[in-house]
Structures are given as C-alpha cells and as structure tokens.
Amino acid sequence: MMTADNVLDGNAAAGPLLEIFSVDLTAAHGRCDECGRVCALAETVLYNHAPGLVIRCVGCDAVLLRLVDNGTRAWLDLRGLSYLQIDRAQ
Ligand SMILES: [Zn+2]
C-alpha cells in the first residue's frame, strides 16, 4: 500500500520511460559495474550467437547487458551496468 503523496504506481513512469527507450542506446554511455570503465555501448563487445544478445565490457569482459526477444516478449538485463547515461539531444 502506498501512503506517501510523492509515491505513484509504476505505471506513471510509462511516458518518461517510453521517451527514454525510443532513442538509439548504442550511443549511450554505460559504466561497467565490475571494473568501472565508462564507454558507449557501440564500443563494447557484442555476442549475438547466444540466446539473444550479450554485451560485454571491452575492458574486463564482464557481461554488461543481456537482451532476449522471443517475438512477443523481451527481457532486458542491465545488472552489469552501474548506470546508463543517455544523451537526450540525439
Ligand atoms: Zn569492465
């Protein structure tokens, strides 16, 4: 149960999240949670022969991102990133 005035159901984030994820994320800069290296996703290493896409850090080879899409649903795992900085001026 949500009681604070500044707390909303997660559905309220639909608009802002749609706005963010409609951009080219390969230009976004992410920080590797393992080694701290920051670089654009386009500069990372992509393995596309796994079940889905796996993006690894170019510095330490840690998994940064996993994306699996079965055509009706997609799973996005960002656990390997401390953050993802998205340039909104694209
Ligand atoms: Zn790393």
PDB file of the backbone (N, CA, C, O) and the ligand in Angstrom, with CONECT records:
HET     ZN  A 101       1
ATOM      1  N   MET A   1       0.839  -1.179   0.000  1.00  0.00           N
ATOM      2  CA  MET A   1       0.000   0.000   0.000  1.00  0.00           C
ATOM      3  C   MET A   1       0.884   1.242   0.000  1.00  0.00           C
ATOM      4  O   MET A   1       1.831   1.338   0.780  1.00  0.00           O
ATOM      5  N   MET A   2       0.573   2.179  -0.866  1.00  0.00           N
ATOM      6  CA  MET A   2       1.350   3.401  -0.973  1.00  0.00           C
ATOM      7  C   MET A   2       0.626   4.526  -0.251  1.00  0.00           C
ATOM      8  O   MET A   2      -0.521   4.842  -0.566  1.00  0.00           O
ATOM      9  N   THR A   3       1.307   5.132   0.728  1.00  0.00           N
ATOM     10  CA  THR A   3       0.657   6.160   1.521  1.00  0.00           C
ATOM     11  C   THR A   3       1.249   7.551   1.330  1.00  0.00           C
ATOM     12  O   THR A   3       0.564   8.543   1.579  1.00  0.00           O
ATOM     13  N   ALA A   4       2.500   7.650   0.894  1.00  0.00           N
ATOM     14  CA  ALA A   4       3.119   8.959   0.734  1.00  0.00           C
ATOM     15  C   ALA A   4       2.537   9.679  -0.482  1.00  0.00           C
ATOM     16  O   ALA A   4       2.159   9.043  -1.466  1.00  0.00           O
ATOM     17  N   ASP A   5       2.471  10.981  -0.409  1.00  0.00           N
ATOM     18  CA  ASP A   5       1.923  11.767  -1.510  1.00  0.00           C
ATOM     19  C   ASP A   5       2.798  11.734  -2.757  1.00  0.00           C
ATOM     20  O   ASP A   5       2.299  11.917  -3.867  1.00  0.00           O
ATOM     21  N   ASN A   6       4.102  11.503  -2.584  1.00  0.00           N
ATOM     22  CA  ASN A   6       5.007  11.532  -3.738  1.00  0.00           C
ATOM     23  C   ASN A   6       5.319  10.141  -4.283  1.00  0.00           C
ATOM     24  O   ASN A   6       6.321   9.969  -4.977  1.00  0.00           O
ATOM     25  N   VAL A   7       4.500   9.164  -3.989  1.00  0.00           N
ATOM     26  CA  VAL A   7       4.694   7.804  -4.486  1.00  0.00           C
ATOM     27  C   VAL A   7       3.526   7.445  -5.384  1.00  0.00           C
ATOM     28  O   VAL A   7       2.363   7.606  -5.016  1.00  0.00           O
ATOM     29  N   LEU A   8       3.867   6.946  -6.591  1.00  0.00           N
ATOM     30  CA  LEU A   8       2.837   6.573  -7.562  1.00  0.00           C
ATOM     31  C   LEU A   8       3.029   5.128  -7.970  1.00  0.00           C
ATOM     32  O   LEU A   8       4.098   4.556  -7.752  1.00  0.00           O
ATOM     33  N   ASP A   9       2.036   4.549  -8.543  1.00  0.00           N
ATOM     34  CA  ASP A   9       2.130   3.245  -9.168  1.00  0.00           C
ATOM     35  C   ASP A   9       3.148   3.341 -10.302  1.00  0.00           C
ATOM     36  O   ASP A   9       3.250   4.383 -10.950  1.00  0.00           O
ATOM     37  N   GLY A  10       3.893   2.279 -10.549  1.00  0.00           N
ATOM     38  CA  GLY A  10       4.922   2.277 -11.587  1.00  0.00           C
ATOM     39  C   GLY A  10       4.387   2.610 -12.969  1.00  0.00           C
ATOM     40  O   GLY A  10       5.153   3.040 -13.832  1.00  0.00           O
ATOM     41  N   ASN A  11       3.111   2.425 -13.199  1.00  0.00           N
ATOM     42  CA  ASN A  11       2.531   2.769 -14.499  1.00  0.00           C
ATOM     43  C   ASN A  11       2.698   4.243 -14.832  1.00  0.00           C
ATOM     44  O   ASN A  11       2.695   4.618 -16.004  1.00  0.00           O
ATOM     45  N   ALA A  12       2.843   5.074 -13.820  1.00  0.00           N
ATOM     46  CA  ALA A  12       3.005   6.509 -14.038  1.00  0.00           C
ATOM     47  C   ALA A  12       4.325   6.823 -14.737  1.00  0.00           C
ATOM     48  O   ALA A  12       4.497   7.925 -15.256  1.00  0.00           O
ATOM     49  N   ALA A  13       5.262   5.866 -14.757  1.00  0.00           N
ATOM     50  CA  ALA A  13       6.555   6.074 -15.412  1.00  0.00           C
ATOM     51  C   ALA A  13       6.502   5.722 -16.894  1.00  0.00           C
ATOM     52  O   ALA A  13       7.512   5.865 -17.583  1.00  0.00           O
ATOM     53  N   ALA A  14       5.380   5.276 -17.400  1.00  0.00           N
ATOM     54  CA  ALA A  14       5.284   4.823 -18.792  1.00  0.00           C
ATOM     55  C   ALA A  14       5.731   5.892 -19.778  1.00  0.00           C
ATOM     56  O   ALA A  14       6.527   5.602 -20.670  1.00  0.00           O
ATOM     57  N   GLY A  15       5.252   7.092 -19.644  1.00  0.00           N
ATOM     58  CA  GLY A  15       5.601   8.167 -20.578  1.00  0.00           C
ATOM     59  C   GLY A  15       7.088   8.474 -20.585  1.00  0.00           C
ATOM     60  O   GLY A  15       7.716   8.446 -21.643  1.00  0.00           O
ATOM     61  N   PRO A  16       7.670   8.769 -19.414  1.00  0.00           N
ATOM     62  CA  PRO A  16       9.103   9.070 -19.388  1.00  0.00           C
ATOM     63  C   PRO A  16       9.967   7.903 -19.869  1.00  0.00           C
ATOM     64  O   PRO A  16      10.965   8.129 -20.553  1.00  0.00           O
ATOM     65  N   LEU A  17       9.611   6.669 -19.532  1.00  0.00           N
ATOM     66  CA  LEU A  17      10.413   5.521 -19.981  1.00  0.00           C
ATOM     67  C   LEU A  17      10.297   5.314 -21.487  1.00  0.00           C
ATOM     68  O   LEU A  17      11.280   4.971 -22.144  1.00  0.00           O
ATOM     69  N   LEU A  18       9.122   5.516 -22.025  1.00  0.00           N
ATOM     70  CA  LEU A  18       8.949   5.395 -23.475  1.00  0.00           C
ATOM     71  C   LEU A  18       9.784   6.444 -24.193  1.00  0.00           C
ATOM     72  O   LEU A  18      10.375   6.176 -25.240  1.00  0.00           O
ATOM     73  N   GLU A  19       9.825   7.619 -23.630  1.00  0.00           N
ATOM     74  CA  GLU A  19      10.620   8.689 -24.222  1.00  0.00           C
ATOM     75  C   GLU A  19      12.097   8.335 -24.213  1.00  0.00           C
ATOM     76  O   GLU A  19      12.793   8.576 -25.199  1.00  0.00           O
ATOM     77  N   ILE A  20      12.586   7.770 -23.125  1.00  0.00           N
ATOM     78  CA  ILE A  20      13.997   7.409 -22.998  1.00  0.00           C
ATOM     79  C   ILE A  20      14.362   6.246 -23.909  1.00  0.00           C
ATOM     80  O   ILE A  20      15.364   6.320 -24.620  1.00  0.00           O
ATOM     81  N   PHE A  21      13.580   5.181 -23.906  1.00  0.00           N
ATOM     82  CA  PHE A  21      13.950   3.981 -24.646  1.00  0.00           C
ATOM     83  C   PHE A  21      13.618   4.044 -26.122  1.00  0.00           C
ATOM     84  O   PHE A  21      13.790   3.050 -26.827  1.00  0.00           O
ATOM     85  N   SER A  22      13.157   5.161 -26.605  1.00  0.00           N
ATOM     86  CA  SER A  22      12.915   5.301 -28.043  1.00  0.00           C
ATOM     87  C   SER A  22      14.131   5.882 -28.755  1.00  0.00           C
ATOM     88  O   SER A  22      14.066   6.192 -29.945  1.00  0.00           O
ATOM     89  N   VAL A  23      15.237   6.029 -28.033  1.00  0.00           N
ATOM     90  CA  VAL A  23      16.458   6.564 -28.628  1.00  0.00           C
ATOM     91  C   VAL A  23      17.418   5.428 -28.949  1.00  0.00           C
ATOM     92  O   VAL A  23      17.239   4.308 -28.469  1.00  0.00           O
ATOM     93  N   ASP A  24      18.438   5.710 -29.760  1.00  0.00           N
ATOM     94  CA  ASP A  24      19.470   4.731 -30.088  1.00  0.00           C
ATOM     95  C   ASP A  24      20.377   4.549 -28.873  1.00  0.00           C
ATOM     96  O   ASP A  24      21.177   5.428 -28.552  1.00  0.00           O
ATOM     97  N   LEU A  25      20.250   3.423 -28.209  1.00  0.00           N
ATOM     98  CA  LEU A  25      21.013   3.203 -26.982  1.00  0.00           C
ATOM     99  C   LEU A  25      22.481   2.861 -27.240  1.00  0.00           C
ATOM    100  O   LEU A  25      23.273   2.845 -26.298  1.00  0.00           O
ATOM    101  N   THR A  26      22.861   2.587 -28.482  1.00  0.00           N
ATOM    102  CA  THR A  26      24.277   2.302 -28.730  1.00  0.00           C
ATOM    103  C   THR A  26      25.136   3.547 -28.515  1.00  0.00           C
ATOM    104  O   THR A  26      26.345   3.440 -28.312  1.00  0.00           O
ATOM    105  N   ALA A  27      24.521   4.711 -28.558  1.00  0.00           N
ATOM    106  CA  ALA A  27      25.265   5.947 -28.289  1.00  0.00           C
ATOM    107  C   ALA A  27      25.328   6.252 -26.792  1.00  0.00           C
ATOM    108  O   ALA A  27      26.093   7.114 -26.360  1.00  0.00           O
ATOM    109  N   ALA A  28      24.522   5.542 -26.006  1.00  0.00           N
ATOM    110  CA  ALA A  28      24.514   5.776 -24.558  1.00  0.00           C
ATOM    111  C   ALA A  28      25.818   5.271 -23.940  1.00  0.00           C
ATOM    112  O   ALA A  28      26.383   4.282 -24.406  1.00  0.00           O
ATOM    113  N   HIS A  29      26.288   5.937 -22.908  1.00  0.00           N
ATOM    114  CA  HIS A  29      27.493   5.541 -22.202  1.00  0.00           C
ATOM    115  C   HIS A  29      27.104   4.799 -20.927  1.00  0.00           C
ATOM    116  O   HIS A  29      26.280   5.258 -20.137  1.00  0.00           O
ATOM    117  N   GLY A  30      27.726   3.641 -20.759  1.00  0.00           N
ATOM    118  CA  GLY A  30      27.441   2.857 -19.562  1.00  0.00           C
ATOM    119  C   GLY A  30      28.699   2.656 -18.753  1.00  0.00           C
ATOM    120  O   GLY A  30      29.808   2.656 -19.287  1.00  0.00           O
ATOM    121  N   ARG A  31      28.512   2.483 -17.440  1.00  0.00           N
ATOM    122  CA  ARG A  31      29.642   2.210 -16.544  1.00  0.00           C
ATOM    123  C   ARG A  31      29.599   0.747 -16.145  1.00  0.00           C
ATOM    124  O   ARG A  31      28.605   0.258 -15.608  1.00  0.00           O
ATOM    125  N   CYS A  32      30.698   0.062 -16.418  1.00  0.00           N
ATOM    126  CA  CYS A  32      30.815  -1.344 -16.043  1.00  0.00           C
ATOM    127  C   CYS A  32      30.806  -1.458 -14.525  1.00  0.00           C
ATOM    128  O   CYS A  32      31.593  -0.803 -13.843  1.00  0.00           O
ATOM    129  N   ASP A  33      29.925  -2.283 -14.007  1.00  0.00           N
ATOM    130  CA  ASP A  33      29.831  -2.456 -12.561  1.00  0.00           C
ATOM    131  C   ASP A  33      31.036  -3.201 -12.007  1.00  0.00           C
ATOM    132  O   ASP A  33      31.316  -3.119 -10.811  1.00  0.00           O
ATOM    133  N   GLU A  34      31.749  -3.925 -12.857  1.00  0.00           N
ATOM    134  CA  GLU A  34      32.887  -4.728 -12.410  1.00  0.00           C
ATOM    135  C   GLU A  34      34.183  -3.909 -12.343  1.00  0.00           C
ATOM    136  O   GLU A  34      34.860  -3.912 -11.315  1.00  0.00           O
ATOM    137  N   CYS A  35      34.534  -3.201 -13.439  1.00  0.00           N
ATOM    138  CA  CYS A  35      35.833  -2.506 -13.487  1.00  0.00           C
ATOM    139  C   CYS A  35      35.712  -0.984 -13.492  1.00  0.00           C
ATOM    140  O   CYS A  35      36.712  -0.282 -13.338  1.00  0.00           O
ATOM    141  N   GLY A  36      34.499  -0.472 -13.668  1.00  0.00           N
ATOM    142  CA  GLY A  36      34.306   0.972 -13.615  1.00  0.00           C
ATOM    143  C   GLY A  36      34.526   1.683 -14.935  1.00  0.00           C
ATOM    144  O   GLY A  36      34.360   2.901 -15.016  1.00  0.00           O
ATOM    145  N   ARG A  37      34.895   0.949 -15.967  1.00  0.00           N
ATOM    146  CA  ARG A  37      35.129   1.575 -17.277  1.00  0.00           C
ATOM    147  C   ARG A  37      33.825   2.152 -17.812  1.00  0.00           C
ATOM    148  O   ARG A  37      32.767   1.530 -17.720  1.00  0.00           O
ATOM    149  N   VAL A  38      33.923   3.357 -18.374  1.00  0.00           N
ATOM    150  CA  VAL A  38      32.763   4.013 -18.972  1.00  0.00           C
ATOM    151  C   VAL A  38      33.006   4.117 -20.467  1.00  0.00           C
ATOM    152  O   VAL A  38      34.039   4.630 -20.896  1.00  0.00           O
ATOM    153  N   CYS A  39      32.068   3.636 -21.257  1.00  0.00           N
ATOM    154  CA  CYS A  39      32.170   3.779 -22.708  1.00  0.00           C
ATOM    155  C   CYS A  39      30.791   3.642 -23.333  1.00  0.00           C
ATOM    156  O   CYS A  39      29.842   3.180 -22.700  1.00  0.00           O
ATOM    157  N   ALA A  40      30.705   4.056 -24.593  1.00  0.00           N
ATOM    158  CA  ALA A  40      29.450   3.940 -25.330  1.00  0.00           C
ATOM    159  C   ALA A  40      29.165   2.462 -25.585  1.00  0.00           C
ATOM    160  O   ALA A  40      30.089   1.668 -25.764  1.00  0.00           O
ATOM    161  N   LEU A  41      27.892   2.101 -25.602  1.00  0.00           N
ATOM    162  CA  LEU A  41      27.541   0.705 -25.883  1.00  0.00           C
ATOM    163  C   LEU A  41      28.054   0.272 -27.246  1.00  0.00           C
ATOM    164  O   LEU A  41      28.350  -0.904 -27.457  1.00  0.00           O
ATOM    165  N   ALA A  42      28.160   1.216 -28.171  1.00  0.00           N
ATOM    166  CA  ALA A  42      28.679   0.902 -29.507  1.00  0.00           C
ATOM    167  C   ALA A  42      30.141   0.473 -29.463  1.00  0.00           C
ATOM    168  O   ALA A  42      30.618  -0.164 -30.402  1.00  0.00           O
ATOM    169  N   GLU A  43      30.856   0.805 -28.404  1.00  0.00           N
ATOM    170  CA  GLU A  43      32.276   0.471 -28.281  1.00  0.00           C
ATOM    171  C   GLU A  43      32.507  -0.823 -27.502  1.00  0.00           C
ATOM    172  O   GLU A  43      33.652  -1.223 -27.295  1.00  0.00           O
ATOM    173  N   THR A  44      31.448  -1.469 -27.077  1.00  0.00           N
ATOM    174  CA  THR A  44      31.569  -2.695 -26.300  1.00  0.00           C
ATOM    175  C   THR A  44      31.681  -3.894 -27.239  1.00  0.00           C
ATOM    176  O   THR A  44      31.768  -3.725 -28.455  1.00  0.00           O
ATOM    177  N   VAL A  45      31.679  -5.087 -26.686  1.00  0.00           N
ATOM    178  CA  VAL A  45      31.785  -6.316 -27.473  1.00  0.00           C
ATOM    179  C   VAL A  45      30.431  -7.014 -27.440  1.00  0.00           C
ATOM    180  O   VAL A  45      29.886  -7.287 -26.370  1.00  0.00           O
ATOM    181  N   LEU A  46      29.894  -7.298 -28.626  1.00  0.00           N
ATOM    182  CA  LEU A  46      28.573  -7.923 -28.736  1.00  0.00           C
ATOM    183  C   LEU A  46      28.701  -9.375 -29.164  1.00  0.00           C
ATOM    184  O   LEU A  46      29.373  -9.692 -30.145  1.00  0.00           O
ATOM    185  N   TYR A  47      28.048 -10.247 -28.417  1.00  0.00           N
ATOM    186  CA  TYR A  47      27.931 -11.662 -28.797  1.00  0.00           C
ATOM    187  C   TYR A  47      26.484 -11.878 -29.197  1.00  0.00           C
ATOM    188  O   TYR A  47      25.581 -11.770 -28.366  1.00  0.00           O
ATOM    189  N   ASN A  48      26.262 -12.181 -30.464  1.00  0.00           N
ATOM    190  CA  ASN A  48      24.885 -12.338 -30.924  1.00  0.00           C
ATOM    191  C   ASN A  48      24.546 -13.781 -31.274  1.00  0.00           C
ATOM    192  O   ASN A  48      23.487 -14.041 -31.846  1.00  0.00           O
ATOM    193  N   HIS A  49      25.425 -14.725 -30.942  1.00  0.00           N
ATOM    194  CA  HIS A  49      25.111 -16.122 -31.202  1.00  0.00           C
ATOM    195  C   HIS A  49      24.622 -16.834 -29.941  1.00  0.00           C
ATOM    196  O   HIS A  49      24.352 -18.035 -29.971  1.00  0.00           O
ATOM    197  N   ALA A  50      24.510 -16.106 -28.847  1.00  0.00           N
ATOM    198  CA  ALA A  50      23.907 -16.648 -27.629  1.00  0.00           C
ATOM    199  C   ALA A  50      22.383 -16.597 -27.816  1.00  0.00           C
ATOM    200  O   ALA A  50      21.907 -16.044 -28.807  1.00  0.00           O
ATOM    201  N   PRO A  51      21.628 -17.158 -26.892  1.00  0.00           N
ATOM    202  CA  PRO A  51      20.174 -16.966 -26.974  1.00  0.00           C
ATOM    203  C   PRO A  51      19.854 -15.502 -26.687  1.00  0.00           C
ATOM    204  O   PRO A  51      19.594 -15.127 -25.543  1.00  0.00           O
ATOM    205  N   GLY A  52      19.874 -14.695 -27.714  1.00  0.00           N
ATOM    206  CA  GLY A  52      19.692 -13.258 -27.558  1.00  0.00           C
ATOM    207  C   GLY A  52      21.022 -12.551 -27.727  1.00  0.00           C
ATOM    208  O   GLY A  52      21.981 -13.127 -28.241  1.00  0.00           O
ATOM    209  N   LEU A  53      21.075 -11.309 -27.296  1.00  0.00           N
ATOM    210  CA  LEU A  53      22.287 -10.509 -27.397  1.00  0.00           C
ATOM    211  C   LEU A  53      22.962 -10.412 -26.036  1.00  0.00           C
ATOM    212  O   LEU A  53      22.299 -10.252 -25.011  1.00  0.00           O
ATOM    213  N   VAL A  54      24.272 -10.511 -26.037  1.00  0.00           N
ATOM    214  CA  VAL A  54      25.052 -10.335 -24.816  1.00  0.00           C
ATOM    215  C   VAL A  54      26.117  -9.292 -25.119  1.00  0.00           C
ATOM    216  O   VAL A  54      26.906  -9.455 -26.049  1.00  0.00           O
ATOM    217  N   ILE A  55      26.137  -8.231 -24.338  1.00  0.00           N
ATOM    218  CA  ILE A  55      27.132  -7.178 -24.486  1.00  0.00           C
ATOM    219  C   ILE A  55      28.092  -7.264 -23.315  1.00  0.00           C
ATOM    220  O   ILE A  55      27.689  -7.265 -22.151  1.00  0.00           O
ATOM    221  N   ARG A  56      29.390  -7.336 -23.656  1.00  0.00           N
ATOM    222  CA  ARG A  56      30.426  -7.457 -22.629  1.00  0.00           C
ATOM    223  C   ARG A  56      31.330  -6.228 -22.618  1.00  0.00           C
ATOM    224  O   ARG A  56      31.485  -5.545 -23.631  1.00  0.00           O
ATOM    225  N   CYS A  57      31.908  -5.966 -21.482  1.00  0.00           N
ATOM    226  CA  CYS A  57      32.825  -4.843 -21.291  1.00  0.00           C
ATOM    227  C   CYS A  57      34.094  -5.078 -22.108  1.00  0.00           C
ATOM    228  O   CYS A  57      34.655  -6.173 -22.096  1.00  0.00           O
ATOM    229  N   VAL A  58      34.534  -4.054 -22.808  1.00  0.00           N
ATOM    230  CA  VAL A  58      35.757  -4.162 -23.599  1.00  0.00           C
ATOM    231  C   VAL A  58      36.997  -4.157 -22.698  1.00  0.00           C
ATOM    232  O   VAL A  58      38.078  -4.567 -23.122  1.00  0.00           O
ATOM    233  N   GLY A  59      36.838  -3.696 -21.466  1.00  0.00           N
ATOM    234  CA  GLY A  59      37.967  -3.630 -20.547  1.00  0.00           C
ATOM    235  C   GLY A  59      38.196  -4.907 -19.754  1.00  0.00           C
ATOM    236  O   GLY A  59      39.336  -5.343 -19.597  1.00  0.00           O
ATOM    237  N   CYS A  60      37.110  -5.520 -19.245  1.00  0.00           N
ATOM    238  CA  CYS A  60      37.271  -6.671 -18.357  1.00  0.00           C
ATOM    239  C   CYS A  60      36.453  -7.884 -18.782  1.00  0.00           C
ATOM    240  O   CYS A  60      36.524  -8.930 -18.136  1.00  0.00           O
ATOM    241  N   ASP A  61      35.691  -7.765 -19.841  1.00  0.00           N
ATOM    242  CA  ASP A  61      34.894  -8.860 -20.399  1.00  0.00           C
ATOM    243  C   ASP A  61      33.681  -9.235 -19.545  1.00  0.00           C
ATOM    244  O   ASP A  61      33.044 -10.256 -19.805  1.00  0.00           O
ATOM    245  N   ALA A  62      33.357  -8.441 -18.546  1.00  0.00           N
ATOM    246  CA  ALA A  62      32.158  -8.721 -17.743  1.00  0.00           C
ATOM    247  C   ALA A  62      30.907  -8.496 -18.594  1.00  0.00           C
ATOM    248  O   ALA A  62      30.906  -7.658 -19.496  1.00  0.00           O
ATOM    249  N   VAL A  63      29.854  -9.240 -18.306  1.00  0.00           N
ATOM    250  CA  VAL A  63      28.588  -9.058 -19.011  1.00  0.00           C
ATOM    251  C   VAL A  63      27.945  -7.755 -18.526  1.00  0.00           C
ATOM    252  O   VAL A  63      27.711  -7.567 -17.332  1.00  0.00           O
ATOM    253  N   LEU A  64      27.670  -6.872 -19.471  1.00  0.00           N
ATOM    254  CA  LEU A  64      27.040  -5.594 -19.144  1.00  0.00           C
ATOM    255  C   LEU A  64      25.530  -5.642 -19.344  1.00  0.00           C
ATOM    256  O   LEU A  64      24.768  -5.085 -18.554  1.00  0.00           O
ATOM    257  N   LEU A  65      25.114  -6.306 -20.402  1.00  0.00           N
ATOM    258  CA  LEU A  65      23.713  -6.252 -20.817  1.00  0.00           C
ATOM    259  C   LEU A  65      23.339  -7.541 -21.525  1.00  0.00           C
ATOM    260  O   LEU A  65      24.129  -8.103 -22.284  1.00  0.00           O
ATOM    261  N   ARG A  66      22.129  -7.997 -21.266  1.00  0.00           N
ATOM    262  CA  ARG A  66      21.580  -9.154 -21.998  1.00  0.00           C
ATOM    263  C   ARG A  66      20.211  -8.747 -22.506  1.00  0.00           C
ATOM    264  O   ARG A  66      19.431  -8.109 -21.798  1.00  0.00           O
ATOM    265  N   LEU A  67      19.933  -9.125 -23.743  1.00  0.00           N
ATOM    266  CA  LEU A  67      18.618  -8.856 -24.328  1.00  0.00           C
ATOM    267  C   LEU A  67      18.141 -10.114 -25.037  1.00  0.00           C
ATOM    268  O   LEU A  67      18.789 -10.614 -25.957  1.00  0.00           O
ATOM    269  N   VAL A  68      17.015 -10.605 -24.597  1.00  0.00           N
ATOM    270  CA  VAL A  68      16.386 -11.764 -25.232  1.00  0.00           C
ATOM    271  C   VAL A  68      15.002 -11.334 -25.683  1.00  0.00           C
ATOM    272  O   VAL A  68      14.233 -10.754 -24.916  1.00  0.00           O
ATOM    273  N   ASP A  69      14.703 -11.625 -26.926  1.00  0.00           N
ATOM    274  CA  ASP A  69      13.407 -11.251 -27.505  1.00  0.00           C
ATOM    275  C   ASP A  69      12.854 -12.462 -28.235  1.00  0.00           C
ATOM    276  O   ASP A  69      13.466 -12.954 -29.183  1.00  0.00           O
ATOM    277  N   ASN A  70      11.694 -12.944 -27.793  1.00  0.00           N
ATOM    278  CA  ASN A  70      11.115 -14.118 -28.453  1.00  0.00           C
ATOM    279  C   ASN A  70      10.034 -13.739 -29.460  1.00  0.00           C
ATOM    280  O   ASN A  70       9.297 -14.598 -29.945  1.00  0.00           O
ATOM    281  N   GLY A  71       9.946 -12.469 -29.766  1.00  0.00           N
ATOM    282  CA  GLY A  71       8.964 -12.009 -30.740  1.00  0.00           C
ATOM    283  C   GLY A  71       7.706 -11.442 -30.115  1.00  0.00           C
ATOM    284  O   GLY A  71       7.064 -10.559 -30.685  1.00  0.00           O
ATOM    285  N   THR A  72       7.356 -11.945 -28.951  1.00  0.00           N
ATOM    286  CA  THR A  72       6.187 -11.396 -28.268  1.00  0.00           C
ATOM    287  C   THR A  72       6.564 -10.721 -26.952  1.00  0.00           C
ATOM    288  O   THR A  72       5.832  -9.872 -26.442  1.00  0.00           O
ATOM    289  N   ARG A  73       7.730 -11.116 -26.405  1.00  0.00           N
ATOM    290  CA  ARG A  73       8.212 -10.505 -25.167  1.00  0.00           C
ATOM    291  C   ARG A  73       9.717 -10.315 -25.258  1.00  0.00           C
ATOM    292  O   ARG A  73      10.415 -11.045 -25.962  1.00  0.00           O
ATOM    293  N   ALA A  74      10.198  -9.315 -24.528  1.00  0.00           N
ATOM    294  CA  ALA A  74      11.638  -9.067 -24.481  1.00  0.00           C
ATOM    295  C   ALA A  74      12.064  -8.980 -23.020  1.00  0.00           C
ATOM    296  O   ALA A  74      11.337  -8.452 -22.178  1.00  0.00           O
ATOM    297  N   TRP A  75      13.265  -9.510 -22.731  1.00  0.00           N
ATOM    298  CA  TRP A  75      13.842  -9.448 -21.400  1.00  0.00           C
ATOM    299  C   TRP A  75      15.139  -8.663 -21.511  1.00  0.00           C
ATOM    300  O   TRP A  75      16.014  -9.003 -22.307  1.00  0.00           O
ATOM    301  N   LEU A  76      15.257  -7.623 -20.719  1.00  0.00           N
ATOM    302  CA  LEU A  76      16.444  -6.775 -20.725  1.00  0.00           C
ATOM    303  C   LEU A  76      17.087  -6.836 -19.345  1.00  0.00           C
ATOM    304  O   LEU A  76      16.475  -6.450 -18.349  1.00  0.00           O
ATOM    305  N   ASP A  77      18.318  -7.322 -19.294  1.00  0.00           N
ATOM    306  CA  ASP A  77      19.061  -7.470 -18.043  1.00  0.00           C
ATOM    307  C   ASP A  77      20.226  -6.489 -18.070  1.00  0.00           C
ATOM    308  O   ASP A  77      21.142  -6.632 -18.880  1.00  0.00           O
ATOM    309  N   LEU A  78      20.195  -5.510 -17.203  1.00  0.00           N
ATOM    310  CA  LEU A  78      21.225  -4.466 -17.159  1.00  0.00           C
ATOM    311  C   LEU A  78      22.090  -4.570 -15.903  1.00  0.00           C
ATOM    312  O   LEU A  78      22.745  -3.602 -15.516  1.00  0.00           O
ATOM    313  N   ARG A  79      22.093  -5.734 -15.272  1.00  0.00           N
ATOM    314  CA  ARG A  79      22.787  -5.873 -13.986  1.00  0.00           C
ATOM    315  C   ARG A  79      24.265  -5.552 -14.036  1.00  0.00           C
ATOM    316  O   ARG A  79      24.841  -5.183 -13.012  1.00  0.00           O
ATOM    317  N   GLY A  80      24.899  -5.680 -15.191  1.00  0.00           N
ATOM    318  CA  GLY A  80      26.327  -5.430 -15.282  1.00  0.00           C
ATOM    319  C   GLY A  80      26.695  -3.962 -15.402  1.00  0.00           C
ATOM    320  O   GLY A  80      27.874  -3.608 -15.419  1.00  0.00           O
ATOM    321  N   LEU A  81      25.683  -3.110 -15.484  1.00  0.00           N
ATOM    322  CA  LEU A  81      25.935  -1.676 -15.608  1.00  0.00           C
ATOM    323  C   LEU A  81      25.597  -0.958 -14.307  1.00  0.00           C
ATOM    324  O   LEU A  81      24.527  -1.161 -13.732  1.00  0.00           O
ATOM    325  N   SER A  82      26.523  -0.114 -13.849  1.00  0.00           N
ATOM    326  CA  SER A  82      26.220   0.726 -12.689  1.00  0.00           C
ATOM    327  C   SER A  82      25.196   1.779 -13.080  1.00  0.00           C
ATOM    328  O   SER A  82      24.290   2.117 -12.317  1.00  0.00           O
ATOM    329  N   TYR A  83      25.373   2.286 -14.304  1.00  0.00           N
ATOM    330  CA  TYR A  83      24.411   3.246 -14.846  1.00  0.00           C
ATOM    331  C   TYR A  83      24.518   3.260 -16.355  1.00  0.00           C
ATOM    332  O   TYR A  83      25.487   2.763 -16.930  1.00  0.00           O
ATOM    333  N   LEU A  84      23.509   3.836 -16.988  1.00  0.00           N
ATOM    334  CA  LEU A  84      23.500   4.046 -18.423  1.00  0.00           C
ATOM    335  C   LEU A  84      23.135   5.497 -18.649  1.00  0.00           C
ATOM    336  O   LEU A  84      22.034   5.926 -18.307  1.00  0.00           O
ATOM    337  N   GLN A  85      24.057   6.256 -19.224  1.00  0.00           N
ATOM    338  CA  GLN A  85      23.840   7.679 -19.455  1.00  0.00           C
ATOM    339  C   GLN A  85      23.366   7.878 -20.891  1.00  0.00           C
ATOM    340  O   GLN A  85      24.078   7.548 -21.839  1.00  0.00           O
ATOM    341  N   ILE A  86      22.168   8.416 -21.043  1.00  0.00           N
ATOM    342  CA  ILE A  86      21.543   8.555 -22.356  1.00  0.00           C
ATOM    343  C   ILE A  86      21.509  10.019 -22.744  1.00  0.00           C
ATOM    344  O   ILE A  86      20.950  10.857 -22.037  1.00  0.00           O
ATOM    345  N   ASP A  87      22.124  10.313 -23.892  1.00  0.00           N
ATOM    346  CA  ASP A  87      22.145  11.692 -24.411  1.00  0.00           C
ATOM    347  C   ASP A  87      20.780  12.002 -25.017  1.00  0.00           C
ATOM    348  O   ASP A  87      20.404  11.416 -26.032  1.00  0.00           O
ATOM    349  N   ARG A  88      20.063  12.889 -24.421  1.00  0.00           N
ATOM    350  CA  ARG A  88      18.720  13.215 -24.891  1.00  0.00           C
ATOM    351  C   ARG A  88      18.722  14.196 -26.052  1.00  0.00           C
ATOM    352  O   ARG A  88      17.664  14.499 -26.604  1.00  0.00           O
ATOM    353  N   ALA A  89      19.900  14.700 -26.434  1.00  0.00           N
ATOM    354  CA  ALA A  89      19.975  15.678 -27.510  1.00  0.00           C
ATOM    355  C   ALA A  89      20.134  15.025 -28.870  1.00  0.00           C
ATOM    356  O   ALA A  89      20.358  15.737 -29.849  1.00  0.00           O
ATOM    357  N   GLN A  90      20.031  13.699 -28.985  1.00  0.00           N
ATOM    358  CA  GLN A  90      20.207  12.989 -30.261  1.00  0.00           C
ATOM    359  C   GLN A  90      19.126  13.354 -31.232  1.00  0.00           C
ATOM    360  O   GLN A  90      19.112  12.854 -32.357  1.00  0.00           O
TER     361      GLN A  90
HETATM  362 ZN    ZN A 101      34.569  -3.852 -17.137  1.00  0.00          ZN2+
END
